[in-house]
Amino acid sequence: MMRNTSPIGWIPLLFIKVFKHGAFIPFLICAITVALPIVVGSTYLDSWFYSQGREFEWTFTGLNFLRINVVEGLSKYFGDHPWWFYVAVFGPAMFTVIYPLVLYGVYFLTKEQLNRKQSPDMMYMTMFYVLVFSLIGHKEKRFLLPIFAFCVLAVGYLLVRKAKVWKNRVACIIYFSVVVEILIQAFYHLHHKLWVFTDFMTANGVQPHSFFTMKRFDQPWYSNLHTNSANKTHLILS
């Protein structure tokens, strides 16, 4: 149905909608008429596929995900990081040179909307999402993707609002950010040899039906090409 971590950012929005806007009855109606049938149907499909070849057993993938990764903490086997890792490491790694603007943009947009007596729902969701994931030991940069668009929108709002004050500096910030991002991505791709697959396929005239790329080139060819021989030039990939 969805990734189990996706609804985390919805929690503050739900509280705002129910307790601040007084929309408990509409929420309850939607939960019964829309959410409940979807959850039950998805759970049944998960259980049916999971029980193939043996007795049917109800399987709640969301609860299993929570129990294994959070309650039992087995995700630590994939790496464990301190609570500040998203803010101090993965944040700069994802947003690169605009990261200071991201932090300031989130603060600036939140402050302006509160001053206007508006609820900064988007920023509440972003901050709550980072807070919850910071409390989980296992961290990955890709887990920040659900809030990436909100952070970039906050930066855009900041630059628009500051255009008259910062004047030409806004254009300089944009051009500098674009150039630096292109250089970083070019270095990353060249360093990890992500184009080696294209060169290999062109040199050997291989036209596979499907191809699964990997992030690193230093893995054996039989792993990348799903064959037990790296010297084969005619490959059937699935």
C-alpha positions in Angstrom: 0.0 0.0 0.0 2.8 2.5 1.0 6.1 2.6 2.6 5.7 2.2 6.4 7.6 5.3 7.2 5.6 7.6 4.9 2.7 8.4 7.4 5.2 9.7 10.0 5.0 13.2 8.6 1.2 13.1 8.6 0.9 12.8 12.4 1.2 16.6 13.1 -1.1 17.4 10.2 -3.6 15.0 11.6 -3.5 16.6 15.0 -3.8 20.1 13.5 -6.8 19.0 11.4 -8.6 17.2 14.2 -7.9 19.3 17.3 -7.3 22.8 15.8 -9.7 22.8 12.8 -12.3 20.6 14.5 -12.5 18.2 11.7 -12.8 15.0 13.7 -16.1 13.9 12.2 -15.0 14.3 8.5 -11.7 12.5 9.5 -13.7 9.6 11.1 -15.9 9.3 8.0 -12.9 9.2 5.7 -11.1 6.7 7.9 -14.1 4.3 7.8 -15.2 4.7 4.2 -11.7 5.1 2.5 -8.8 4.2 4.7 -10.2 1.1 6.4 -11.2 -0.8 3.2 -7.8 0.0 1.7 -5.9 -1.2 4.7 -8.0 -4.4 5.0 -7.6 -5.1 1.3 -3.9 -4.5 1.3 -3.4 -6.6 4.4 -5.4 -9.5 2.9 -3.2 -9.4 -0.3 0.0 -9.3 1.8 -1.3 -12.2 3.9 -2.4 -14.2 0.8 1.0 -13.8 -1.0 2.9 -14.5 2.2 0.9 -17.7 2.9 1.5 -19.2 -0.6 2.1 -22.9 -0.2 1.1 -23.2 3.4 -1.8 -22.4 5.7 -3.3 -18.9 5.4 -1.9 -16.6 8.1 -2.8 -12.9 8.6 0.3 -10.8 8.1 0.5 -7.1 9.1 3.6 -5.8 7.3 3.4 -2.4 9.0 3.5 -3.9 12.5 6.2 -6.3 11.5 8.3 -3.5 10.1 7.8 -1.5 13.3 8.6 -4.5 15.5 11.7 -5.5 13.7 13.3 -2.1 13.0 12.2 0.0 16.0 11.1 -2.2 18.9 13.7 -5.0 18.5 16.2 -2.6 16.9 17.5 -5.0 14.3 18.1 -2.2 11.8 21.3 -1.5 13.8 22.9 -4.3 11.8 22.8 -2.1 8.8 24.5 0.7 10.7 23.8 2.8 13.8 24.3 6.6 13.9 23.9 9.3 16.6 20.8 11.4 16.8 22.3 14.5 15.2 23.4 12.6 12.0 20.6 13.8 9.8 21.1 17.5 10.7 24.9 17.5 10.7 25.9 14.9 8.0 23.1 13.7 5.7 21.5 17.2 5.5 24.7 18.8 4.1 25.3 15.8 1.9 21.9 16.0 0.3 21.5 19.8 -0.1 25.2 20.6 -0.5 25.9 24.4 -0.7 22.3 25.5 -0.2 22.0 23.7 3.2 22.4 26.9 5.2 19.6 28.4 3.1 17.5 25.3 3.8 17.8 25.7 7.5 17.2 29.5 7.3 14.3 29.0 4.9 12.5 26.5 7.1 12.9 29.0 10.1 11.9 32.0 8.0 8.8 30.5 6.4 7.7 29.1 9.8 8.2 32.5 11.5 6.4 34.5 8.7 3.4 32.2 8.6 3.0 32.3 12.4 3.2 36.1 12.4 0.4 36.1 9.8 -1.6 33.8 12.1 -1.3 31.0 9.6 -0.4 27.4 10.4 2.9 26.4 8.8 1.7 22.8 8.2 4.4 22.0 5.7 7.2 23.0 8.0 5.6 21.3 11.0 5.6 18.1 8.9 9.2 18.6 7.9 10.5 19.3 11.4 8.5 16.4 12.9 9.7 14.0 10.3 13.4 14.9 11.0 12.8 14.7 14.7 11.3 11.2 14.6 13.8 9.8 12.3 16.6 11.3 14.3 15.5 9.1 17.3 15.8 5.9 15.2 19.3 4.5 15.4 19.7 3.4 11.7 19.9 6.3 9.4 20.2 6.7 5.6 20.3 9.7 3.4 17.5 8.5 1.2 15.1 8.6 4.2 15.1 12.4 3.8 13.7 12.3 0.3 10.0 12.7 1.5 10.8 16.2 2.8 13.2 17.3 0.1 10.6 19.1 -1.9 9.3 21.0 1.1 12.8 22.2 2.0 13.4 23.4 -1.5 10.1 25.2 -1.5 11.2 26.9 1.7 14.4 28.0 0.0 12.5 29.4 -2.9 10.1 31.3 -0.6 13.1 32.7 1.2 14.8 33.9 -2.0 11.6 35.5 -3.3 11.0 37.3 0.0 14.6 38.5 0.2 14.9 39.5 -3.4 14.5 43.2 -2.8 16.8 43.2 0.3 19.6 41.0 -1.1 19.2 42.3 -4.7 21.9 40.8 -7.0 23.0 38.4 -4.3 20.0 36.2 -5.0 21.0 35.6 -8.6 24.6 35.0 -7.5 23.3 32.4 -5.0 21.3 30.6 -7.6 24.0 30.5 -10.2 26.6 29.4 -7.7 24.4 26.7 -6.4 23.7 25.3 -9.8 27.3 25.3 -10.9 28.5 23.7 -7.7 25.8 21.0 -7.8 26.8 20.1 -11.4 30.4 19.8 -10.4 29.6 17.7 -7.4 27.4 15.3 -9.4 30.0 15.0 -12.2 32.7 14.1 -9.6 30.4 11.6 -7.9 29.5 9.8 -11.1 33.1 9.8 -12.4 34.5 8.7 -9.0 32.1 5.8 -8.7 32.3 4.9 -12.4 28.6 4.7 -12.8 29.0 5.0 -16.6 31.1 1.9 -16.8 27.9 -0.1 -17.7 27.2 2.0 -20.8 30.8 1.6 -22.0 30.7 -2.1 -21.4 27.5 -2.6 -23.3 28.5 -0.4 -26.2 31.9 -2.1 -26.6 30.4 -5.6 -26.7 27.2 -4.9 -28.6 25.1 -6.3 -25.8 21.4 -5.4 -25.9 20.0 -6.8 -22.7 16.3 -7.1 -22.2 16.7 -5.4 -18.8 19.6 -4.2 -16.8 20.1 -3.6 -13.1 22.7 -0.9 -12.4 24.6 -0.7 -9.1 26.0 2.3 -7.3 29.6 0.9 -7.2 31.7 -0.5 -10.1 34.0 -2.6 -7.9 31.5 -5.4 -7.5 32.2 -8.6 -9.6 30.6 -8.8 -13.0 28.8 -12.0 -12.2 27.0 -10.1 -9.4 26.1 -7.2 -11.7 25.1 -9.3 -14.7 23.4 -12.2 -12.8 25.5 -14.8 -14.5 28.2 -17.1 -13.2 30.7 -16.1 -15.8 32.0 -12.6 -16.3 33.4 -13.5 -19.8 30.1 -14.1 -21.5 29.2 -11.5 -24.1 25.7 -12.8 -24.9 23.7 -12.3 -21.7 20.2 -13.0 -20.9 19.2 -10.8 -18.0 16.1 -10.9 -15.9 
